Amino acid sequence: MSYFRDSFKKMVVVLLGAFGWVSIYPFMASARVGASLIELPAKPVSIPLAEWTVAVVDWLAINIEPFFDFIQLVLNVINDALLAAIQWIPIFVVKIAGLDIRFPVWSLILFFLLWYLSGELSTGLLGLITVWLSANFGLYIEMTETFALTLTAAFIAIALGIPSGILAGISETVNHMIRPVLDLMQTMPVFVYLIPAVIFFGMGAAPGAVATVIFAYPPSVRLTNLGIREVPTELVEAGQAFGCNYWQLLTKVQIPVARPSIMQGVNQSIMLALSMAVVAALIGAGGLGGEVVRGIQRMRVGQGFVAGLSVVFTAMILDRATANIGAREE
């Protein structure tokens, strides 16, 4: 009995659905006909922002070319010097069970450097193991190229970002002026930075460094600004009561108290610089990003996975080092 009851219910539901569709179909058809009768203008009026942008970029590329050449020269010198210093350190190859096991001396130097900077033995061991693994993956040269480009761009971004953040923290005018610029930098798609970089600087490491600097600049500014503004008013008033002048108040009270936030901005800038340095391989920056791009183009899953894993290793080294430095300062 229950079987016939369920079948009857299903039949009623199907009939009601069919009746509803038949009822509303004429209205839907008439709505489609009415919409098709609406004619849009063949060429709608718009603001020619794209044409204006092309005109500005062309004017800059033609009239300020010596300035861009100077920036390109400086970036190439810094990047090449770092890369030469890292790659100058030798790698020893030992045959073990028929395998060529590579032991880069740079991993030992990085071990002691990270141990000293972070104050934790685990961070030093992490750097030692990750560099050793990348070397035995056959990507040691590519890893050093990514490392050098990341450090070059991060150094410039932080050197520009911390003073800008301090100015924004002590001046409302500067804060209001720089905030929309930072919003634009952080919300613009990363690939958009590559277009003017190629136009102004050509292909290679220099345009990749420029795009990386632009992408990694905002975090250091924002977090430095935040740290300066979060200094307790009581400390500032105490410094003024003890006779601190403007410069002494900034260097002996505000910046030391804001140091953990500043170091967090340094950490974020370095991590964003690494992510953008990998993307910059699309314009000839090379490094691990180049291996990832070639793996995608040639559908080599293993090559792309190993290169991506080496990127993760590099990110772990930089993140643990700067994060632990910030925690120790705090």
Secondary structure as UniProt FT lines:
FT   HELIX           2..36
FT   HELIX           49..63
FT   HELIX           65..88
FT   STRAND          91..96
FT   TURN            97..98
FT   STRAND          99..104
FT   HELIX           105..118
FT   HELIX           121..136
FT   TURN            137..138
FT   HELIX           140..170
FT   HELIX           172..187
FT   HELIX           190..201
FT   HELIX           205..229
FT   HELIX           233..241
FT   TURN            242..243
FT   HELIX           246..249
FT   HELIX           250..254
FT   HELIX           255..257
FT   HELIX           259..279
FT   HELIX           280..283
FT   HELIX           288..297
FT   TURN            298..299
FT   HELIX           301..329
//
